[in-house]
Amino acid sequence: MIKHERLLRVAIVGSGPAAFFCADYLLRLSQPCEVCMIEQRPTPFGLVRDAVAPDRMNIRSVSQSFERIAEHAGFSWFGNVRVGRDVTVSEMQRYFDAVIIATGASTPRRLDIQGEELSQYYSASAFAGWYNGSLDHAALHPDLSQPAAVIIGAGNAALDVARLLTTPPESLAASDISSTALRVLRESNISDVHVVARRGPLEARFHPDELHHLAAIPECRVVMHTSLNDSNAELSPGCQQLLEAYQRLVQTQQDKIMAKRRIHLHFNLTPFAILGDDAVEGVLFLDASETPVHIACGLAIAGIGHYGVGVESVPYDPERGVVPNSQGRVLDAATTMPGIYTAGWVKRGAHGVIGANKPCCRETVQSIMDDRDQLLSETREDSAGFVALLKERGIRYLTYRDWQQIDAAEKQQGIQQQKARERFHSTETMLSLLTTKSAGQ
C-alpha cells in the first residue's frame, strides 16, 4: 500500500461487482482514500442480486465479501440516486477527484426478428429478474402451462433459465427464489426445454462445468441434437475441455430415458421468426443449408448477451455498448477526459464471470493511482457538499445502513417462509419500511 499525505476522494457510479472490486483496490492500495458509491437502485450488488440463479447460492455468496468492503471507514453508499437525473457527472467532479463509471451491462441484446413483441417472449435477464424478484421484473406473468419452452442462446444465462425450468421446485424452496415464481414453477406443465445456439457445440459460451450442472438435475434428461466432432483435428484447450464435458454428459444420460423432463441442446440454427398471433406459439429457425426448422412452444426466451448504456456527458460507443477508454481512462475521441474512468462490463463488454472483473478493475485503479498527483492538483469542495446537494434537491437517498435494514427485513420474511430470503418488490415498500422503522425509533 502506497501512503500519501492528501486524501483522494473517488466516486463510483454503480454498485455491482466491478464497483466493489474498484472500491476494494482503492481502499487497500491508495490510502488515504475515500470512496463514495452511487447506485440508482435502493439495493446494492447489481446482477449478483438480480441475475444469479437461486440454485447457485454459492455464487451469490460473493456479496459477503462486498459487505466486508462496505465496513471500511472510508466507504459510503448512496442508493436510490440516479446519475444524470438527480446529479450530473460534472457536479460530482466538484466534490470528487475521480469518478469511475461502473454501471455494468444490464440491457439485453435484441434478436431483431419478427415476433419479439409477442406475449410470452422474454429476455433471459428479465426472466431471471422474475424468478429472483427484482424490482424491474417481479411483476412479469410467464405462462408455464404449455409443454415446451425455447431458449435462444448458448451462454451461462441461457443454461440458468433451462435449469430453473426443469429443476424440481422442492429443490428450490429453501433458496432465495421469489415465492411467486416458486408457486408458478410448482404448477408448471413444461416438460421440454429447447436450448438453441446459432453456432456449433464447441463454440458455446458457457463454462464446461455448466453441463455437469445440467446433468445433475433430478428426473431430467439432457438430449444432444447434434453429433460431436470426433475428428483428430487439434483443438484449443478450451474446446477440448468442452468436448470432453459433452462426452461425459452423453454417457451420464443413458439411464434417464424415462425422465419426466428433458433439456434439448440444438446447435447451428439461426433464429428467423417468433411465431404466434398474440402470444408465442413457436420459433422458426434456419439450419446451415437455410432449411426451416420449427420448434413449437408457448414460451420463448432469448439469452444472447447484454450491453451497457451511456451516462450523461460521458462518451459512449453504441455499437460496442461500452465507454471508450484506455486502461480505464475515459476517452473523448482520442483525448483523455481528466478525472473520468470506467471499469467492468461497461468498460470492456459483457463477457466473463464475476471474477473476470478483478484484473479489469485493478487496471483502472492503477491508472487512478498513476494520475493521483494530477487529480489532487485541482481544488475540490468538501465531499459533505455532495450530501448537502442531494438534500437540497429533495433526493430520498439511502445509506448503506438503510440497505442493511432492508436486507435484515428480507431475511426475516424468508425465515417466516422457511427460505433464505423473500425480497421486497418495489422501491416504495422499501422506503416505507425505513420510514416505519425511523418513526418507531
Order of alpha helices (4+ residues) and beta strands (2+ residues): beta-alpha-beta-alpha-alpha-alpha-beta-alpha-beta-beta-beta-alpha-beta-alpha-alpha-beta-alpha-beta-alpha-beta-beta-beta-beta-beta-beta-beta-beta-beta-alpha-alpha-alpha-alpha-alpha-alpha
